[in-house]
Amino acid sequence: MQLPKALSAALAAADENYLIGLCNKGTVNRAKKDLAVSASPETMPGQDGVTVRLGDISCLITAPLGESRCSCPSRQFPCKHALGLMFQQLAGGAFEPAEVPQEIA
């Protein structure tokens, strides 16, 4: 999937230590654990980033990564959902578009 240039650059520059700096090591570890057992998310690319749905959770992954948003009730951000989705992209571009909007196609 083609990511917006700013998001692609932000993900390319990120590593685990950067993501720990955005929140904390415990949240990063929970995100990695959840990612190991989660289903493939549905994705929709947009101009500002990528909207990802995993069950009833919806995250918008944007650049800068710390400004991404999630629909979960977590008071800490980035939450484990957003971090997990960032890790998934870092691990090999596992995002597959569920549907490509007409303005992007």
C-alpha positions in Angstrom: 0.0 0.0 0.0 1.2 3.5 -0.8 1.6 5.5 2.4 1.6 9.3 2.4 5.2 10.5 2.1 5.3 12.2 5.5 4.0 9.0 7.2 6.3 6.8 5.3 9.3 8.9 6.3 8.2 9.0 10.0 7.8 5.2 10.1 11.2 4.7 8.3 12.9 6.9 11.0 11.1 5.2 13.9 12.4 2.3 15.9 11.4 0.7 19.2 13.3 3.2 21.3 11.5 6.1 19.5 8.1 4.5 20.2 9.1 3.9 23.9 9.9 7.6 24.0 6.4 8.5 22.8 4.8 6.6 25.7 6.6 3.9 27.8 8.1 0.5 27.6 5.1 -1.2 29.2 2.7 0.0 26.5 5.2 -1.0 23.8 5.4 -4.5 25.3 1.6 -4.8 25.4 1.4 -3.6 21.8 3.9 -6.2 20.7 2.1 -9.0 22.7 -1.3 -8.0 21.2 0.1 -7.8 17.7 1.3 -11.4 17.9 -2.3 -12.6 18.4 -4.3 -10.1 16.4 -6.1 -10.5 13.2 -5.2 -8.5 10.1 -6.6 -5.0 10.3 -8.7 -3.3 7.6 -7.0 -0.2 6.3 -8.0 2.9 4.3 -5.3 5.3 3.1 -6.0 9.0 3.2 -4.3 12.3 2.6 -3.4 12.7 6.3 -2.4 9.1 7.0 -3.9 5.6 7.3 -7.1 4.8 9.1 -6.9 1.3 10.5 -9.8 -0.7 11.9 -9.2 -3.7 14.1 -12.4 -5.1 15.5 -14.3 -2.1 17.1 -11.1 0.0 17.4 -10.3 2.6 14.8 -6.9 4.3 14.7 -5.6 7.1 12.4 -1.8 6.7 12.0 -0.3 10.1 11.0 3.0 11.9 10.9 4.3 12.9 13.3 3.5 9.5 14.9 2.8 11.1 18.3 -0.2 12.9 16.7 -1.9 9.7 15.7 -5.4 9.1 17.2 -7.4 6.1 18.4 -11.0 5.5 19.3 -10.1 3.4 22.5 -10.7 5.0 25.9 -7.0 4.9 26.9 -5.8 8.1 28.6 -2.3 7.5 27.4 -1.3 8.1 23.8 -0.1 6.6 21.7 -2.1 3.6 23.0 -1.2 0.0 22.5 -3.5 -0.2 19.5 -1.8 2.6 17.6 1.7 1.3 18.6 0.8 -2.2 17.5 -0.2 -0.9 14.1 3.0 1.2 13.8 5.0 -1.9 14.7 3.1 -3.9 12.1 4.1 -1.4 9.5 7.7 -1.3 10.7 7.9 -5.1 10.6 7.3 -5.3 6.9 4.5 -3.2 5.6 1.8 -5.6 6.7 -1.0 -3.1 6.0 -3.2 -4.2 3.1 -5.8 -1.8 1.9 -9.4 -2.9 2.6 -10.6 -0.4 0.0 -8.8 2.4 -1.9 -10.8 5.6 -2.1 -11.5 7.0 -5.5 -9.5 10.2 -4.9 -6.4 8.0 -4.2 -6.9 5.4 -6.9 
